[in-house]
Amino acid sequence: MARWLWTVLVALSLQLWAQQEQYRQPQEEDEAYKQREYAFNPLQAEQEFRVGEFYYRKGSWKAAVGRYEEAVKWNPRFAEAWWKLALAYEKLAGEQAQAEASRKYLEAARQALEKFLELNPKGKQASEALRRLERLKSEHR
């Protein structure tokens, strides 16, 4: 009797699973796969920045880059986030063994520095940003 009941339960669960799969949305329509839309949100940007700072101090450059990138997507005029993004990209490039990956990160750092200088040309880190930008441009040649 128990074996029969077990067989019926397994058959019913397989049938339910098959029905769910039949009505499941395609991957591109699934919420988890949708492209995230960013609107100006300085509070979210600040939160992402603070988490990026945690990872930066910890030495987790890749995680820091991800959070700083999120911060500048939520607030594209967040100059400090662009500055720290550039620094994190430089650190990430320094620990890469492959030259191609290193060049990619250095190029991203250069772009972040240019954006920082565009937003904050007379800030306290502007002179250091200019020096770093010149160094990156000379290394890239």
PASEBA-1860 file (N, C-alpha, C; in nm, 3 decimals):
! residues 141
1> MARWLWTV> 0.082/-0.119/0.000/0.000/0.000/0.000/0.086/0.126/0.000 ~ 0.191/0.132/0.082/0.276/0.251/0.090/0.350/0.275/-0.041 ~ 0.391/0.166/-0.106/0.462/0.178/-0.233/0.368/0.238/-0.340 ~ 0.246/0.196/-0.341/0.148/0.246/-0.436/0.123/0.395/-0.413 ~ 0.107/0.435/-0.289/0.083/0.575/-0.254/0.204/0.660/-0.294 ~ 0.320/0.612/-0.268/0.443/0.683/-0.306/0.450/0.703/-0.458 ~ 0.416/0.603/-0.535/0.417/0.611/-0.681/0.317/0.716/-0.729 ~ 0.200/0.718/-0.671/0.098/0.817/-0.709/0.145/0.958/-0.677
9> LVALSLQL> 0.205/0.980/-0.561/0.254/1.112/-0.522/0.365/1.161/-0.616 ~ 0.455/1.073/-0.651/0.563/1.110/-0.743/0.506/1.145/-0.880 ~ 0.410/1.067/-0.928/0.349/1.093/-1.059/0.276/1.227/-1.059 ~ 0.203/1.256/-0.952/0.132/1.384/-0.944/0.229/1.503/-0.938 ~ 0.335/1.489/-0.862/0.432/1.598/-0.852/0.502/1.622/-0.986 ~ 0.532/1.515/-1.059/0.591/1.532/-1.192/0.495/1.599/-1.288 ~ 0.368/1.565/-1.278/0.268/1.626/-1.364/0.254/1.775/-1.333 ~ 0.253/1.811/-1.205/0.245/1.953/-1.167/0.368/2.030/-1.214
17> WAQQEQYR> 0.483/1.969/-1.200/0.607/2.033/-1.244/0.603/2.059/-1.395 ~ 0.554/1.962/-1.472/0.546/1.976/-1.618/0.449/2.088/-1.655 ~ 0.340/2.102/-1.582/0.244/2.209/-1.610/0.305/2.345/-1.580 ~ 0.379/2.355/-1.473/0.444/2.482/-1.439/0.545/2.521/-1.545 ~ 0.622/2.427/-1.593/0.722/2.455/-1.697/0.655/2.499/-1.826 ~ 0.537/2.445/-1.853/0.466/2.478/-1.976/0.424/2.625/-1.975 ~ 0.383/2.677/-1.862/0.334/2.814/-1.854/0.439/2.914/-1.808 ~ 0.558/2.870/-1.790/0.666/2.959/-1.747/0.702/3.055/-1.859
25> QPQEEDEA> 0.730/3.181/-1.824/0.767/3.282/-1.923/0.902/3.250/-1.982 ~ 0.923/3.288/-2.107/1.057/3.273/-2.165/1.158/3.353/-2.085 ~ 1.285/3.316/-2.094/1.389/3.380/-2.015/1.396/3.530/-2.035 ~ 1.383/3.577/-2.159/1.399/3.719/-2.183/1.285/3.801/-2.124 ~ 1.173/3.738/-2.091/1.062/3.810/-2.028/1.063/3.792/-1.877 ~ 1.146/3.706/-1.828/1.154/3.680/-1.685/1.210/3.803/-1.615 ~ 1.156/3.838/-1.501/1.197/3.957/-1.427/1.346/3.957/-1.394 ~ 1.399/3.839/-1.364/1.540/3.830/-1.326/1.633/3.864/-1.442
33> YKQREYAF> 1.584/3.851/-1.565/1.668/3.873/-1.681/1.647/4.010/-1.746 ~ 1.554/4.089/-1.694/1.529/4.220/-1.751/1.647/4.314/-1.723 ~ 1.671/4.401/-1.817/1.775/4.502/-1.801/1.730/4.601/-1.694 ~ 1.815/4.630/-1.601/1.782/4.723/-1.494/1.778/4.864/-1.549 ~ 1.675/4.938/-1.512/1.664/5.077/-1.555/1.706/5.167/-1.440 ~ 1.786/5.265/-1.473/1.837/5.356/-1.372/1.774/5.493/-1.390 ~ 1.726/5.548/-1.282/1.676/5.685/-1.279/1.758/5.757/-1.172 ~ 1.763/5.887/-1.180/1.839/5.965/-1.084/1.792/5.934/-0.943
41> NPLQAEQE> 1.883/5.881/-0.862/1.851/5.845/-0.725/1.977/5.864/-0.641 ~ 1.998/5.985/-0.589/2.121/6.011/-0.514/2.132/5.930/-0.385 ~ 2.021/5.894/-0.325/2.028/5.813/-0.203/2.079/5.672/-0.233 ~ 2.029/5.613/-0.340/2.077/5.481/-0.380/2.224/5.489/-0.421 ~ 2.260/5.598/-0.489/2.399/5.616/-0.530/2.490/5.625/-0.408 ~ 2.448/5.698/-0.308/2.528/5.711/-0.185/2.542/5.577/-0.114 ~ 2.435/5.500/-0.112/2.439/5.369/-0.047/2.536/5.276/-0.122 ~ 2.529/5.275/-0.254/2.620/5.193/-0.334/2.765/5.239/-0.312
49> FRVGEFYY> 2.783/5.369/-0.304/2.917/5.425/-0.282/2.974/5.378/-0.148 ~ 2.892/5.383/-0.043/2.939/5.341/0.089/2.979/5.193/0.091 ~ 2.902/5.111/0.022/2.937/4.968/0.014/3.065/4.952/-0.066 ~ 3.080/5.032/-0.172/3.204/5.030/-0.249/3.323/5.069/-0.164 ~ 3.306/5.164/-0.076/3.413/5.205/0.015/3.454/5.090/0.107 ~ 3.356/5.015/0.153/3.385/4.898/0.237/3.474/4.800/0.160 ~ 3.434/4.769/0.038/3.511/4.673/-0.042/3.648/4.730/-0.079 ~ 3.656/4.860/-0.103/3.784/4.922/-0.138/3.881/4.909/-0.021
57> RKGSWKAA> 3.834/4.942/0.099/3.921/4.931/0.218/3.961/4.787/0.244 ~ 3.874/4.694/0.207/3.901/4.552/0.227/3.999/4.499/0.122 ~ 4.017/4.571/0.013/4.106/4.526/-0.093/4.037/4.440/-0.197 ~ 3.906/4.438/-0.197/3.828/4.363/-0.296/3.797/4.457/-0.411 ~ 3.893/4.471/-0.502/3.883/4.574/-0.606/3.767/4.549/-0.701 ~ 3.745/4.425/-0.737/3.638/4.394/-0.833/3.501/4.427/-0.773 ~ 3.481/4.393/-0.647/3.355/4.425/-0.580/3.338/4.576/-0.566 ~ 3.447/4.645/-0.535/3.441/4.790/-0.522/3.404/4.853/-0.656
65> VGRYEEAV> 3.466/4.806/-0.764/3.435/4.858/-0.897/3.286/4.842/-0.927 ~ 3.233/4.724/-0.896/3.091/4.699/-0.921/3.001/4.796/-0.848 ~ 3.033/4.825/-0.724/2.950/4.916/-0.645/2.966/5.061/-0.691 ~ 3.089/5.101/-0.724/3.108/5.238/-0.773/3.039/5.257/-0.907 ~ 3.041/5.153/-0.991/2.970/5.162/-1.120/2.820/5.178/-1.098 ~ 2.768/5.104/-1.001/2.626/5.119/-0.967/2.598/5.261/-0.919 ~ 2.685/5.315/-0.837/2.666/5.450/-0.784/2.659/5.554/-0.896 ~ 2.748/5.543/-0.995/2.747/5.643/-1.102/2.632/5.620/-1.200
73> KWNPRFAE> 2.575/5.501/-1.201/2.455/5.480/-1.282/2.334/5.545/-1.216 ~ 2.328/5.540/-1.084/2.218/5.604/-1.013/2.234/5.756/-1.010 ~ 2.357/5.804/-1.009/2.382/5.949/-1.010/2.506/5.976/-1.094 ~ 2.488/6.002/-1.223/2.602/6.022/-1.313/2.687/6.145/-1.280 ~ 2.639/6.233/-1.195/2.714/6.353/-1.159/2.783/6.340/-1.022 ~ 2.796/6.218/-0.974/2.858/6.189/-0.845/3.010/6.182/-0.866 ~ 3.076/6.296/-0.857/3.218/6.307/-0.891/3.305/6.216/-0.804 ~ 3.278/6.210/-0.675/3.361/6.129/-0.587/3.354/5.981/-0.624
81> AWWKLALA> 3.237/5.936/-0.668/3.225/5.796/-0.711/3.307/5.772/-0.837 ~ 3.311/5.869/-0.930/3.395/5.853/-1.049/3.542/5.846/-1.010 ~ 3.583/5.927/-0.914/3.721/5.929/-0.866/3.759/5.792/-0.809 ~ 3.675/5.741/-0.717/3.705/5.613/-0.655/3.695/5.498/-0.754 ~ 3.607/5.511/-0.853/3.597/5.409/-0.958/3.729/5.402/-1.035 ~ 3.787/5.516/-1.067/3.915/5.519/-1.138/4.025/5.455/-1.053 ~ 4.029/5.488/-0.925/4.131/5.430/-0.837/4.116/5.278/-0.826 ~ 3.992/5.232/-0.814/3.968/5.088/-0.803/4.005/5.017/-0.932
89> YEKLAGEQ> 3.977/5.079/-1.047/4.017/5.018/-1.174/4.170/5.009/-1.184 ~ 4.239/5.112/-1.138/4.386/5.107/-1.140/4.438/4.993/-1.051 ~ 4.380/4.978/-0.935/4.421/4.871/-0.844/4.393/4.735/-0.908 ~ 4.277/4.723/-0.970/4.240/4.598/-1.036/4.335/4.566/-1.151 ~ 4.374/4.667/-1.225/4.469/4.647/-1.336/4.604/4.603/-1.283 ~ 4.643/4.655/-1.168/4.772/4.619/-1.110/4.783/4.475/-1.068 ~ 4.671/4.413/-1.034/4.678/4.274/-0.990/4.647/4.175/-1.102 ~ 4.625/4.224/-1.223/4.597/4.134/-1.336/4.727/4.084/-1.397
97> AQAEASRK> 4.733/3.956/-1.421/4.851/3.896/-1.482/4.848/3.909/-1.634 ~ 4.729/3.908/-1.692/4.716/3.916/-1.836/4.720/4.061/-1.881 ~ 4.802/4.088/-1.981/4.819/4.225/-2.028/4.690/4.281/-2.087 ~ 4.614/4.198/-2.157/4.490/4.245/-2.220/4.389/4.291/-2.116 ~ 4.371/4.213/-2.010/4.279/4.250/-1.903/4.327/4.377/-1.834 ~ 4.457/4.387/-1.812/4.514/4.505/-1.748/4.488/4.630/-1.832 ~ 4.508/4.619/-1.964/4.483/4.733/-2.053/4.336/4.775/-2.049 ~ 4.249/4.677/-2.043/4.105/4.706/-2.039/4.071/4.786/-1.913
105> YLEAARQA> 4.126/4.744/-1.800/4.099/4.815/-1.674/4.163/4.953/-1.672 ~ 4.282/4.966/-1.729/4.346/5.097/-1.734/4.269/5.193/-1.824 ~ 4.212/5.141/-1.932/4.129/5.224/-2.019/4.003/5.270/-1.945 ~ 3.943/5.180/-1.869/3.825/5.216/-1.789/3.862/5.320/-1.683 ~ 3.980/5.307/-1.623/4.026/5.406/-1.525/4.045/5.541/-1.591 ~ 4.101/5.542/-1.713/4.120/5.668/-1.786/3.986/5.736/-1.812 ~ 3.887/5.659/-1.855/3.755/5.716/-1.882/3.691/5.771/-1.755 ~ 3.706/5.699/-1.645/3.650/5.746/-1.518/3.719/5.874/-1.471
113> LEKFLELN> 3.851/5.883/-1.490/3.922/6.006/-1.454/3.877/6.123/-1.539 ~ 3.858/6.099/-1.668/3.811/6.207/-1.756/3.673/6.255/-1.712 ~ 3.585/6.164/-1.676/3.452/6.201/-1.629/3.462/6.277/-1.497 ~ 3.550/6.233/-1.409/3.569/6.303/-1.282/3.615/6.447/-1.306 ~ 3.713/6.464/-1.395/3.764/6.598/-1.424/3.659/6.685/-1.493 ~ 3.575/6.624/-1.572/3.467/6.698/-1.636/3.370/6.752/-1.530 ~ 3.342/6.673/-1.429/3.247/6.711/-1.324/3.310/6.799/-1.217 ~ 3.439/6.783/-1.193/3.505/6.849/-1.080/3.643/6.900/-1.122
121> PKGKQASE> 3.650/6.997/-1.214/3.780/7.039/-1.266/3.866/7.116/-1.166 ~ 3.807/7.170/-1.061/3.884/7.249/-0.964/3.878/7.189/-0.824 ~ 3.841/7.062/-0.814/3.831/6.996/-0.684/3.967/6.968/-0.623 ~ 3.965/6.919/-0.499/4.091/6.897/-0.430/4.172/6.783/-0.490 ~ 4.108/6.689/-0.562/4.183/6.580/-0.625/4.210/6.605/-0.772 ~ 4.174/6.722/-0.822/4.186/6.749/-0.966/4.332/6.741/-1.013 ~ 4.425/6.797/-0.937/4.565/6.793/-0.981/4.618/6.648/-0.982 ~ 4.581/6.570/-0.881/4.623/6.431/-0.879/4.557/6.353/-0.994
129> ALRRLERL> 4.432/6.385/-1.021/4.362/6.319/-1.132/4.430/6.351/-1.265 ~ 4.472/6.476/-1.282/4.543/6.513/-1.406/4.675/6.437/-1.419 ~ 4.748/6.424/-1.309/4.874/6.348/-1.313/4.849/6.201/-1.350 ~ 4.748/6.143/-1.286/4.716/6.003/-1.315/4.670/5.986/-1.460 ~ 4.593/6.082/-1.508/4.543/6.075/-1.645/4.658/6.084/-1.745 ~ 4.752/6.174/-1.720/4.868/6.186/-1.808/4.952/6.058/-1.807 ~ 4.968/6.001/-1.687/5.044/5.875/-1.676/4.974/5.763/-1.753 ~ 4.843/5.755/-1.739/4.768/5.651/-1.811/4.774/5.670/-1.961
137> KSEHR> 4.767/5.794/-2.005/4.774/5.821/-2.148/4.912/5.787/-2.204 ~ 5.017/5.817/-2.127/5.153/5.787/-2.174/5.179/5.636/-2.176 ~ 5.122/5.563/-2.078/5.138/5.417/-2.074/5.060/5.349/-2.185 ~ 4.950/5.410/-2.226/4.862/5.349/-2.325/4.919/5.357/-2.467 ~ 5.012/5.448/-2.490/5.068/5.467/-2.624/5.154/5.356/-2.667
END
